[in-house]
Amino acid sequence: MSVNWWRVARIACYVLLLISAIGDNLLVAIIAAIAIALDIIEYFWDRYKRNQNNQQSAGEK
């Protein structure tokens, strides 16, 4: 499985935004934390769907 560098870059930006906003702006920190969580959920959902597709294609052979 290849690395999705766009996802890695997005998560890195969200983490930097979260770190810089924690003391100053609570709303921005909350938005960054939600964005990180959604990106991680998207990763696991993509992985789950890919595993399902692999199992279905293996069953057809």
PQR file with spaces between the fields and no chain letter, atoms N, CA, C, O and H, PARSE charges and radii, in Angstrom:
ATOM       1  N    MET     1       0.844   -1.178    0.000 -0.4000 1.5000
ATOM       2  CA   MET     1       0.000    0.000    0.000 -0.0000 2.0000
ATOM       3  C    MET     1       0.890    1.243    0.000  0.5500 1.7000
ATOM       4  O    MET     1       1.812    1.359    0.808 -0.5500 1.4000
ATOM       5  N    SER     2       0.605    2.159   -0.905 -0.4000 1.5000
ATOM       6  CA   SER     2       1.408    3.370   -0.997 -0.0000 2.0000
ATOM       7  C    SER     2       0.917    4.411    0.013  0.5500 1.7000
ATOM       8  O    SER     2      -0.216    4.366    0.494 -0.5500 1.4000
ATOM       9  H    SER     2      -0.144    2.065   -1.561  0.4000 1.0000
ATOM      10  N    VAL     3       1.794    5.324    0.303 -0.4000 1.5000
ATOM      11  CA   VAL     3       1.475    6.383    1.261 -0.0000 2.0000
ATOM      12  C    VAL     3       0.732    7.495    0.525  0.5500 1.7000
ATOM      13  O    VAL     3       1.161    7.930   -0.544 -0.5500 1.4000
ATOM      14  H    VAL     3       2.714    5.361   -0.088  0.4000 1.0000
ATOM      15  N    ASN     4      -0.360    7.947    1.086 -0.4000 1.5000
ATOM      16  CA   ASN     4      -1.097    9.073    0.531 -0.0000 2.0000
ATOM      17  C    ASN     4      -0.482   10.347    1.123  0.5500 1.7000
ATOM      18  O    ASN     4      -0.814   10.756    2.236 -0.5500 1.4000
ATOM      19  H    ASN     4      -0.708    7.594    1.954  0.4000 1.0000
ATOM      20  N    TRP     5       0.412   10.956    0.362 -0.4000 1.5000
ATOM      21  CA   TRP     5       1.173   12.097    0.874 -0.0000 2.0000
ATOM      22  C    TRP     5       0.298   13.318    1.101  0.5500 1.7000
ATOM      23  O    TRP     5       0.609   14.145    1.957 -0.5500 1.4000
ATOM      24  H    TRP     5       0.682   10.624   -0.542  0.4000 1.0000
ATOM      25  N    TRP     6      -0.801   13.449    0.343 -0.4000 1.5000
ATOM      26  CA   TRP     6      -1.711   14.567    0.576 -0.0000 2.0000
ATOM      27  C    TRP     6      -2.351   14.457    1.953  0.5500 1.7000
ATOM      28  O    TRP     6      -2.508   15.455    2.656 -0.5500 1.4000
ATOM      29  H    TRP     6      -1.054   12.777   -0.353  0.4000 1.0000
ATOM      30  N    ARG     7      -2.719   13.239    2.330 -0.4000 1.5000
ATOM      31  CA   ARG     7      -3.314   13.032    3.651 -0.0000 2.0000
ATOM      32  C    ARG     7      -2.285   13.310    4.744  0.5500 1.7000
ATOM      33  O    ARG     7      -2.608   13.932    5.756 -0.5500 1.4000
ATOM      34  H    ARG     7      -2.592   12.428    1.758  0.4000 1.0000
ATOM      35  N    VAL     8      -1.062   12.859    4.547 -0.4000 1.5000
ATOM      36  CA   VAL     8       0.004   13.105    5.523 -0.0000 2.0000
ATOM      37  C    VAL     8       0.240   14.605    5.670  0.5500 1.7000
ATOM      38  O    VAL     8       0.396   15.106    6.784 -0.5500 1.4000
ATOM      39  H    VAL     8      -0.799   12.354    3.724  0.4000 1.0000
ATOM      40  N    ALA     9       0.266   15.317    4.548 -0.4000 1.5000
ATOM      41  CA   ALA     9       0.479   16.769    4.591 -0.0000 2.0000
ATOM      42  C    ALA     9      -0.675   17.476    5.297  0.5500 1.7000
ATOM      43  O    ALA     9      -0.456   18.395    6.086 -0.5500 1.4000
ATOM      44  H    ALA     9       0.139   14.910    3.643  0.4000 1.0000
ATOM      45  N    ARG    10      -1.910   17.045    5.012 -0.4000 1.5000
ATOM      46  CA   ARG    10      -3.068   17.654    5.679 -0.0000 2.0000
ATOM      47  C    ARG    10      -3.011   17.444    7.182  0.5500 1.7000
ATOM      48  O    ARG    10      -3.227   18.380    7.952 -0.5500 1.4000
ATOM      49  H    ARG    10      -2.088   16.298    4.371  0.4000 1.0000
ATOM      50  N    ILE    11      -2.721   16.220    7.600 -0.4000 1.5000
ATOM      51  CA   ILE    11      -2.661   15.935    9.037 -0.0000 2.0000
ATOM      52  C    ILE    11      -1.545   16.735    9.691  0.5500 1.7000
ATOM      53  O    ILE    11      -1.722   17.255   10.792 -0.5500 1.4000
ATOM      54  H    ILE    11      -2.546   15.460    6.975  0.4000 1.0000
ATOM      55  N    ALA    12      -0.394   16.842    9.027 -0.4000 1.5000
ATOM      56  CA   ALA    12       0.713   17.636    9.579 -0.0000 2.0000
ATOM      57  C    ALA    12       0.302   19.098    9.736  0.5500 1.7000
ATOM      58  O    ALA    12       0.615   19.724   10.749 -0.5500 1.4000
ATOM      59  H    ALA    12      -0.250   16.420    8.132  0.4000 1.0000
ATOM      60  N    CYS    13      -0.395   19.642    8.745 -0.4000 1.5000
ATOM      61  CA   CYS    13      -0.859   21.034    8.848 -0.0000 2.0000
ATOM      62  C    CYS    13      -1.870   21.202    9.973  0.5500 1.7000
ATOM      63  O    CYS    13      -1.830   22.188   10.709 -0.5500 1.4000
ATOM      64  H    CYS    13      -0.650   19.134    7.923  0.4000 1.0000
ATOM      65  N    TYR    14      -2.776   20.239   10.104 -0.4000 1.5000
ATOM      66  CA   TYR    14      -3.759   20.310   11.190 -0.0000 2.0000
ATOM      67  C    TYR    14      -3.079   20.252   12.551  0.5500 1.7000
ATOM      68  O    TYR    14      -3.465   20.970   13.473 -0.5500 1.4000
ATOM      69  H    TYR    14      -2.809   19.438    9.506  0.4000 1.0000
ATOM      70  N    VAL    15      -2.070   19.400   12.676 -0.4000 1.5000
ATOM      71  CA   VAL    15      -1.352   19.284   13.949 -0.0000 2.0000
ATOM      72  C    VAL    15      -0.638   20.593   14.268  0.5500 1.7000
ATOM      73  O    VAL    15      -0.691   21.069   15.402 -0.5500 1.4000
ATOM      74  H    VAL    15      -1.757   18.817   11.926  0.4000 1.0000
ATOM      75  N    LEU    16       0.031   21.177   13.273 -0.4000 1.5000
ATOM      76  CA   LEU    16       0.704   22.464   13.503 -0.0000 2.0000
ATOM      77  C    LEU    16      -0.305   23.549   13.861  0.5500 1.7000
ATOM      78  O    LEU    16      -0.054   24.365   14.748 -0.5500 1.4000
ATOM      79  H    LEU    16       0.075   20.790   12.352  0.4000 1.0000
ATOM      80  N    LEU    17      -1.441   23.561   13.174 -0.4000 1.5000
ATOM      81  CA   LEU    17      -2.484   24.534   13.486 -0.0000 2.0000
ATOM      82  C    LEU    17      -3.016   24.324   14.897  0.5500 1.7000
ATOM      83  O    LEU    17      -3.245   25.286   15.631 -0.5500 1.4000
ATOM      84  H    LEU    17      -1.644   22.898   12.453  0.4000 1.0000
ATOM      85  N    LEU    18      -3.209   23.078   15.270 -0.4000 1.5000
ATOM      86  CA   LEU    18      -3.701   22.760   16.613 -0.0000 2.0000
ATOM      87  C    LEU    18      -2.709   23.221   17.673  0.5500 1.7000
ATOM      88  O    LEU    18      -3.097   23.831   18.669 -0.5500 1.4000
ATOM      89  H    LEU    18      -3.023   22.296   14.675  0.4000 1.0000
ATOM      90  N    ILE    19      -1.430   22.930   17.460 -0.4000 1.5000
ATOM      91  CA   ILE    19      -0.405   23.324   18.431 -0.0000 2.0000
ATOM      92  C    ILE    19      -0.337   24.842   18.563  0.5500 1.7000
ATOM      93  O    ILE    19      -0.230   25.368   19.672 -0.5500 1.4000
ATOM      94  H    ILE    19      -1.115   22.434   16.651  0.4000 1.0000
ATOM      95  N    SER    20      -0.398   25.546   17.434 -0.4000 1.5000
ATOM      96  CA   SER    20      -0.273   27.003   17.492 -0.0000 2.0000
ATOM      97  C    SER    20      -1.537   27.679   18.021  0.5500 1.7000
ATOM      98  O    SER    20      -1.463   28.798   18.530 -0.5500 1.4000
ATOM      99  H    SER    20      -0.484   25.119   16.534  0.4000 1.0000
ATOM     100  N    ALA    21      -2.693   27.025   17.913 -0.4000 1.5000
ATOM     101  CA   ALA    21      -3.946   27.670   18.301 -0.0000 2.0000
ATOM     102  C    ALA    21      -4.413   27.313   19.701  0.5500 1.7000
ATOM     103  O    ALA    21      -5.355   27.927   20.203 -0.5500 1.4000
ATOM     104  H    ALA    21      -2.753   26.117   17.500  0.4000 1.0000
ATOM     105  N    ILE    22      -3.786   26.345   20.344 -0.4000 1.5000
ATOM     106  CA   ILE    22      -4.288   25.878   21.643 -0.0000 2.0000
ATOM     107  C    ILE    22      -4.353   27.012   22.666  0.5500 1.7000
ATOM     108  O    ILE    22      -5.365   27.153   23.351 -0.5500 1.4000
ATOM     109  H    ILE    22      -3.021   25.846   19.936  0.4000 1.0000
ATOM     110  N    GLY    23      -3.319   27.808   22.783 -0.4000 1.5000
ATOM     111  CA   GLY    23      -3.322   28.857   23.795 -0.0000 2.0000
ATOM     112  C    GLY    23      -4.067   30.105   23.384  0.5500 1.7000
ATOM     113  O    GLY    23      -4.531   30.862   24.235 -0.5500 1.4000
ATOM     114  H    GLY    23      -2.497   27.693   22.226  0.4000 1.0000
ATOM     115  N    ASP    24      -4.188   30.329   22.076 -0.4000 1.5000
ATOM     116  CA   ASP    24      -4.730   31.600   21.599 -0.0000 2.0000
ATOM     117  C    ASP    24      -6.214   31.544   21.251  0.5500 1.7000
ATOM     118  O    ASP    24      -7.004   32.354   21.736 -0.5500 1.4000
ATOM     119  H    ASP    24      -3.811   29.714   21.384  0.4000 1.0000
ATOM     120  N    ASN    25      -6.582   30.599   20.423 -0.4000 1.5000
ATOM     121  CA   ASN    25      -7.935   30.595   19.877 -0.0000 2.0000
ATOM     122  C    ASN    25      -8.536   29.204   20.023  0.5500 1.7000
ATOM     123  O    ASN    25      -8.159   28.276   19.308 -0.5500 1.4000
ATOM     124  H    ASN    25      -5.941   29.941   20.029  0.4000 1.0000
ATOM     125  N    LEU    26      -9.456   29.073   20.938 -0.4000 1.5000
ATOM     126  CA   LEU    26     -10.059   27.769   21.224 -0.0000 2.0000
ATOM     127  C    LEU    26     -10.872   27.252   20.039  0.5500 1.7000
ATOM     128  O    LEU    26     -10.864   26.052   19.765 -0.5500 1.4000
ATOM     129  H    LEU    26      -9.762   29.827   21.519  0.4000 1.0000
ATOM     130  N    LEU    27     -11.569   28.136   19.338 -0.4000 1.5000
ATOM     131  CA   LEU    27     -12.385   27.712   18.198 -0.0000 2.0000
ATOM     132  C    LEU    27     -11.519   27.100   17.096  0.5500 1.7000
ATOM     133  O    LEU    27     -11.872   26.061   16.539 -0.5500 1.4000
ATOM     134  H    LEU    27     -11.576   29.111   19.561  0.4000 1.0000
ATOM     135  N    VAL    28     -10.407   27.726   16.782 -0.4000 1.5000
ATOM     136  CA   VAL    28      -9.502   27.199   15.754 -0.0000 2.0000
ATOM     137  C    VAL    28      -8.916   25.868   16.212  0.5500 1.7000
ATOM     138  O    VAL    28      -8.759   24.953   15.403 -0.5500 1.4000
ATOM     139  H    VAL    28     -10.120   28.570   17.234  0.4000 1.0000
ATOM     140  N    ALA    29      -8.596   25.748   17.484 -0.4000 1.5000
ATOM     141  CA   ALA    29      -8.065   24.492   18.011 -0.0000 2.0000
ATOM     142  C    ALA    29      -9.101   23.376   17.900  0.5500 1.7000
ATOM     143  O    ALA    29      -8.757   22.246   17.554 -0.5500 1.4000
ATOM     144  H    ALA    29      -8.723   26.490   18.141  0.4000 1.0000
ATOM     145  N    ILE    30     -10.350   23.678   18.187 -0.4000 1.5000
ATOM     146  CA   ILE    30     -11.415   22.678   18.077 -0.0000 2.0000
ATOM     147  C    ILE    30     -11.607   22.262   16.624  0.5500 1.7000
ATOM     148  O    ILE    30     -11.758   21.075   16.332 -0.5500 1.4000
ATOM     149  H    ILE    30     -10.630   24.596   18.468  0.4000 1.0000
ATOM     150  N    ILE    31     -11.602   23.228   15.714 -0.4000 1.5000
ATOM     151  CA   ILE    31     -11.751   22.917   14.287 -0.0000 2.0000
ATOM     152  C    ILE    31     -10.598   22.047   13.805  0.5500 1.7000
ATOM     153  O    ILE    31     -10.814   21.099   13.051 -0.5500 1.4000
ATOM     154  H    ILE    31     -11.480   24.192   15.951  0.4000 1.0000
ATOM     155  N    ALA    32      -9.377   22.356   14.229 -0.4000 1.5000
ATOM     156  CA   ALA    32      -8.217   21.553   13.830 -0.0000 2.0000
ATOM     157  C    ALA    32      -8.317   20.135   14.390  0.5500 1.7000
ATOM     158  O    ALA    32      -7.996   19.171   13.694 -0.5500 1.4000
ATOM     159  H    ALA    32      -9.201   23.127   14.841  0.4000 1.0000
ATOM     160  N    ALA    33      -8.758   20.002   15.632 -0.4000 1.5000
ATOM     161  CA   ALA    33      -8.901   18.672   16.231 -0.0000 2.0000
ATOM     162  C    ALA    33      -9.969   17.854   15.501  0.5500 1.7000
ATOM     163  O    ALA    33      -9.790   16.656   15.282 -0.5500 1.4000
ATOM     164  H    ALA    33      -9.019   20.785   16.197  0.4000 1.0000
ATOM     165  N    ILE    34     -11.065   18.489   15.131 -0.4000 1.5000
ATOM     166  CA   ILE    34     -12.114   17.792   14.377 -0.0000 2.0000
ATOM     167  C    ILE    34     -11.598   17.387   13.001  0.5500 1.7000
ATOM     168  O    ILE    34     -11.890   16.289   12.528 -0.5500 1.4000
ATOM     169  H    ILE    34     -11.211   19.462   15.310  0.4000 1.0000
ATOM     170  N    ALA    35     -10.838   18.260   12.360 -0.4000 1.5000
ATOM     171  CA   ALA    35     -10.285   17.946   11.039 -0.0000 2.0000
ATOM     172  C    ALA    35      -9.329   16.759   11.110  0.5500 1.7000
ATOM     173  O    ALA    35      -9.338   15.898   10.231 -0.5500 1.4000
ATOM     174  H    ALA    35     -10.600   19.152   12.745  0.4000 1.0000
ATOM     175  N    ILE    36      -8.505   16.713   12.156 -0.4000 1.5000
ATOM     176  CA   ILE    36      -7.598   15.570   12.338 -0.0000 2.0000
ATOM     177  C    ILE    36      -8.410   14.290   12.516  0.5500 1.7000
ATOM     178  O    ILE    36      -8.116   13.270   11.893 -0.5500 1.4000
ATOM     179  H    ILE    36      -8.497   17.412   12.871  0.4000 1.0000
ATOM     180  N    ALA    37      -9.425   14.349   13.363 -0.4000 1.5000
ATOM     181  CA   ALA    37     -10.249   13.162   13.609 -0.0000 2.0000
ATOM     182  C    ALA    37     -10.939   12.690   12.333  0.5500 1.7000
ATOM     183  O    ALA    37     -10.982   11.490   12.061 -0.5500 1.4000
ATOM     184  H    ALA    37      -9.664   15.177   13.869  0.4000 1.0000
ATOM     185  N    LEU    38     -11.476   13.618   11.553 -0.4000 1.5000
ATOM     186  CA   LEU    38     -12.147   13.241   10.308 -0.0000 2.0000
ATOM     187  C    LEU    38     -11.178   12.641    9.301  0.5500 1.7000
ATOM     188  O    LEU    38     -11.525   11.698    8.589 -0.5500 1.4000
ATOM     189  H    LEU    38     -11.441   14.593   11.774  0.4000 1.0000
ATOM     190  N    ASP    39      -9.970   13.179    9.235 -0.4000 1.5000
ATOM     191  CA   ASP    39      -8.972   12.633    8.316 -0.0000 2.0000
ATOM     192  C    ASP    39      -8.576   11.214    8.718  0.5500 1.7000
ATOM     193  O    ASP    39      -8.410   10.347    7.860 -0.5500 1.4000
ATOM     194  H    ASP    39      -9.688   13.945    9.813  0.4000 1.0000
ATOM     195  N    ILE    40      -8.427   10.980   10.002 -0.4000 1.5000
ATOM     196  CA   ILE    40      -8.069    9.640   10.478 -0.0000 2.0000
ATOM     197  C    ILE    40      -9.224    8.667   10.237  0.5500 1.7000
ATOM     198  O    ILE    40      -8.999    7.523    9.840 -0.5500 1.4000
ATOM     199  H    ILE    40      -8.562   11.684   10.699  0.4000 1.0000
ATOM     200  N    ILE    41     -10.453    9.114   10.473 -0.4000 1.5000
ATOM     201  CA   ILE    41     -11.620    8.270   10.193 -0.0000 2.0000
ATOM     202  C    ILE    41     -11.686    7.941    8.707  0.5500 1.7000
ATOM     203  O    ILE    41     -11.982    6.806    8.334 -0.5500 1.4000
ATOM     204  H    ILE    41     -10.636   10.043   10.795  0.4000 1.0000
ATOM     205  N    GLU    42     -11.412    8.927    7.857 -0.4000 1.5000
ATOM     206  CA   GLU    42     -11.414    8.694    6.408 -0.0000 2.0000
ATOM     207  C    GLU    42     -10.375    7.651    6.021  0.5500 1.7000
ATOM     208  O    GLU    42     -10.629    6.809    5.160 -0.5500 1.4000
ATOM     209  H    GLU    42     -11.172    9.849    8.160  0.4000 1.0000
ATOM     210  N    TYR    43      -9.204    7.702    6.654 -0.4000 1.5000
ATOM     211  CA   TYR    43      -8.153    6.720    6.374 -0.0000 2.0000
ATOM     212  C    TYR    43      -8.628    5.303    6.703  0.5500 1.7000
ATOM     213  O    TYR    43      -8.477    4.389    5.893 -0.5500 1.4000
ATOM     214  H    TYR    43      -8.997    8.386    7.353  0.4000 1.0000
ATOM     215  N    PHE    44      -9.196    5.130    7.882 -0.4000 1.5000
ATOM     216  CA   PHE    44      -9.656    3.797    8.277 -0.0000 2.0000
ATOM     217  C    PHE    44     -10.839    3.334    7.424  0.5500 1.7000
ATOM     218  O    PHE    44     -10.956    2.143    7.135 -0.5500 1.4000
ATOM     219  H    PHE    44      -9.318    5.872    8.540  0.4000 1.0000
ATOM     220  N    TRP    45     -11.715    4.253    7.019 -0.4000 1.5000
ATOM     221  CA   TRP    45     -12.836    3.890    6.163 -0.0000 2.0000
ATOM     222  C    TRP    45     -12.328    3.429    4.792  0.5500 1.7000
ATOM     223  O    TRP    45     -12.805    2.427    4.261 -0.5500 1.4000
ATOM     224  H    TRP    45     -11.620    5.221    7.254  0.4000 1.0000
ATOM     225  N    ASP    46     -11.360    4.158    4.217 -0.4000 1.5000
ATOM     226  CA   ASP    46     -10.774    3.755    2.933 -0.0000 2.0000
ATOM     227  C    ASP    46     -10.124    2.386    3.040  0.5500 1.7000
ATOM     228  O    ASP    46     -10.256    1.554    2.143 -0.5500 1.4000
ATOM     229  H    ASP    46     -10.972    4.973    4.648  0.4000 1.0000
ATOM     230  N    ARG    47      -9.430    2.160    4.130 -0.4000 1.5000
ATOM     231  CA   ARG    47      -8.773    0.872    4.336 -0.0000 2.0000
ATOM     232  C    ARG    47      -9.797   -0.256    4.463  0.5500 1.7000
ATOM     233  O    ARG    47      -9.605   -1.340    3.913 -0.5500 1.4000
ATOM     234  H    ARG    47      -9.323    2.836    4.859  0.4000 1.0000
ATOM     235  N    TYR    48     -10.870    0.002    5.180 -0.4000 1.5000
ATOM     236  CA   TYR    48     -11.938   -0.986    5.340 -0.0000 2.0000
ATOM     237  C    TYR    48     -12.569   -1.320    3.987  0.5500 1.7000
ATOM     238  O    TYR    48     -12.772   -2.492    3.671 -0.5500 1.4000
ATOM     239  H    TYR    48     -11.027    0.883    5.627  0.4000 1.0000
ATOM     240  N    LYS    49     -12.879   -0.296    3.188 -0.4000 1.5000
ATOM     241  CA   LYS    49     -13.478   -0.516    1.878 -0.0000 2.0000
ATOM     242  C    LYS    49     -12.522   -1.265    0.952  0.5500 1.7000
ATOM     243  O    LYS    49     -12.949   -2.141    0.199 -0.5500 1.4000
ATOM     244  H    LYS    49     -12.714    0.656    3.445  0.4000 1.0000
ATOM     245  N    ARG    50     -11.241   -0.931    1.002 -0.4000 1.5000
ATOM     246  CA   ARG    50     -10.253   -1.618    0.168 -0.0000 2.0000
ATOM     247  C    ARG    50     -10.167   -3.093    0.556  0.5500 1.7000
ATOM     248  O    ARG    50     -10.067   -3.957   -0.315 -0.5500 1.4000
ATOM     249  H    ARG    50     -10.894   -0.220    1.613  0.4000 1.0000
ATOM     250  N    ASN    51     -10.205   -3.384    1.849 -0.4000 1.5000
ATOM     251  CA   ASN    51     -10.181   -4.778    2.303 -0.0000 2.0000
ATOM     252  C    ASN    51     -11.428   -5.526    1.843  0.5500 1.7000
ATOM     253  O    ASN    51     -11.342   -6.690    1.453 -0.5500 1.4000
ATOM     254  H    ASN    51     -10.286   -2.682    2.557  0.4000 1.0000
ATOM     255  N    GLN    52     -12.579   -4.873    1.887 -0.4000 1.5000
ATOM     256  CA   GLN    52     -13.812   -5.505    1.411 -0.0000 2.0000
ATOM     257  C    GLN    52     -13.718   -5.817   -0.077  0.5500 1.7000
ATOM     258  O    GLN    52     -14.102   -6.902   -0.511 -0.5500 1.4000
ATOM     259  H    GLN    52     -12.649   -3.927    2.204  0.4000 1.0000
ATOM     260  N    ASN    53     -13.208   -4.866   -0.859 -0.4000 1.5000
ATOM     261  CA   ASN    53     -13.075   -5.081   -2.300 -0.0000 2.0000
ATOM     262  C    ASN    53     -12.094   -6.202   -2.596  0.5500 1.7000
ATOM     263  O    ASN    53     -12.314   -6.993   -3.513 -0.5500 1.4000
ATOM     264  H    ASN    53     -12.896   -3.984   -0.505  0.4000 1.0000
ATOM     265  N    ASN    54     -11.011   -6.278   -1.827 -0.4000 1.5000
ATOM     266  CA   ASN    54     -10.031   -7.347   -2.029 -0.0000 2.0000
ATOM     267  C    ASN    54     -10.642   -8.708   -1.709  0.5500 1.7000
ATOM     268  O    ASN    54     -10.381   -9.684   -2.413 -0.5500 1.4000
ATOM     269  H    ASN    54     -10.832   -5.635   -1.083  0.4000 1.0000
ATOM     270  N    GLN    55     -11.444   -8.781   -0.663 -0.4000 1.5000
ATOM     271  CA   GLN    55     -12.082  -10.050   -0.306 -0.0000 2.0000
ATOM     272  C    GLN    55     -13.100  -10.465   -1.363  0.5500 1.7000
ATOM     273  O    GLN    55     -13.212  -11.648   -1.686 -0.5500 1.4000
ATOM     274  H    GLN    55     -11.655   -7.988   -0.091  0.4000 1.0000
ATOM     275  N    GLN    56     -13.842   -9.499   -1.903 -0.4000 1.5000
ATOM     276  CA   GLN    56     -14.824   -9.816   -2.939 -0.0000 2.0000
ATOM     277  C    GLN    56     -14.136  -10.283   -4.218  0.5500 1.7000
ATOM     278  O    GLN    56     -14.581  -11.241   -4.850 -0.5500 1.4000
ATOM     279  H    GLN    56     -13.751   -8.538   -1.641  0.4000 1.0000
ATOM     280  N    SER    57     -13.054   -9.610   -4.599 -0.4000 1.5000
ATOM     281  CA   SER    57     -12.356  -10.010   -5.823 -0.0000 2.0000
ATOM     282  C    SER    57     -11.648  -11.351   -5.631  0.5500 1.7000
ATOM     283  O    SER    57     -11.497  -12.101   -6.595 -0.5500 1.4000
ATOM     284  H    SER    57     -12.692   -8.832   -4.086  0.4000 1.0000
ATOM     285  N    ALA    58     -11.217  -11.668   -4.427 -0.4000 1.5000
ATOM     286  CA   ALA    58     -10.591  -12.968   -4.164 -0.0000 2.0000
ATOM     287  C    ALA    58     -11.641  -14.076   -4.205  0.5500 1.7000
ATOM     288  O    ALA    58     -11.335  -15.201   -4.601 -0.5500 1.4000
ATOM     289  H    ALA    58     -11.340  -11.059   -3.644  0.4000 1.0000
ATOM     290  N    GLY    59     -12.864  -13.772   -3.805 -0.4000 1.5000
ATOM     291  CA   GLY    59     -13.933  -14.757   -3.827 -0.0000 2.0000
ATOM     292  C    GLY    59     -14.425  -15.064   -5.234  0.5500 1.7000
ATOM     293  O    GLY    59     -14.948  -16.149   -5.487 -0.5500 1.4000
ATOM     294  H    GLY    59     -13.112  -12.858   -3.484  0.4000 1.0000
ATOM     295  N    GLU    60     -14.258  -14.114   -6.151 -0.4000 1.5000
ATOM     296  CA   GLU    60     -14.703  -14.308   -7.527 -0.0000 2.0000
ATOM     297  C    GLU    60     -13.741  -15.169   -8.326  0.5500 1.7000
ATOM     298  O    GLU    60     -14.128  -15.760   -9.334 -0.5500 1.4000
ATOM     299  H    GLU    60     -13.833  -13.233   -5.946  0.4000 1.0000
ATOM     300  N    LYS    61     -12.508  -15.245   -7.893 -0.4000 1.5000
ATOM     301  CA   LYS    61     -11.498  -15.998   -8.652 -0.0000 2.0000
ATOM     302  C    LYS    61     -11.611  -17.478   -8.440  0.5500 1.7000
ATOM     303  O    LYS    61     -10.834  -18.244   -9.009 -0.5500 1.4000
ATOM     304  H    LYS    61     -12.193  -14.765   -7.074  0.4000 1.0000
